[in-house]
Amino acid sequence: MPRLIKTGFWIALVVTLYFAWAPHPPTLIHNDKSQHELAFATLAIGWTLAWPRARWWQVALALAALGGLIEIVQGLPFVHRDEDINDWYADVAAILLGLAAAHGLLAILPRSWFSAGSVEEDA
């Protein structure tokens, strides 16, 4: 199961970056802020479940930095996107909610669900 969760996290990260940097990305949700919230909550939950020993604040800082980087890149003329600080605020709010949800799941799910048969637990 850990390998499946980690694979899901990496797929979610690649999809998030595609949606963030593609000149004309597809629209899943018609509200831009909701798309940011969905992406970053998913990343926070995925990271926490894939690497349950990660410190929450390190995950939060890393994902917040990613959200900031996305906005900076979107501001570059050749990307043909618009940066928006409010998008980053939505990212950060979603990260915190995602971390809370993930830690709630970690508290109620059996530990064996995350580590059974995993040789690469911290890889």
Salt bridges, closest charged atoms under 4 A:
ASP32 OD2 - LYS33 NZ 3.53
ASP32 OD1 - HIS36 NE2 3.63
ASP84 OD2 - LYS33 NZ 3.19
ASP87 OD1 - LYS33 NZ 2.58
ASP87 OD2 - HIS36 NE2 3.31
ASP91 OD1 - HIS36 ND1 2.83
GLU120 OE2 - ARG3 NH2 2.81
GLU121 OE2 - ARG53 NH2 2.95
ASP122 OD2 - ARG53 NH1 3.40
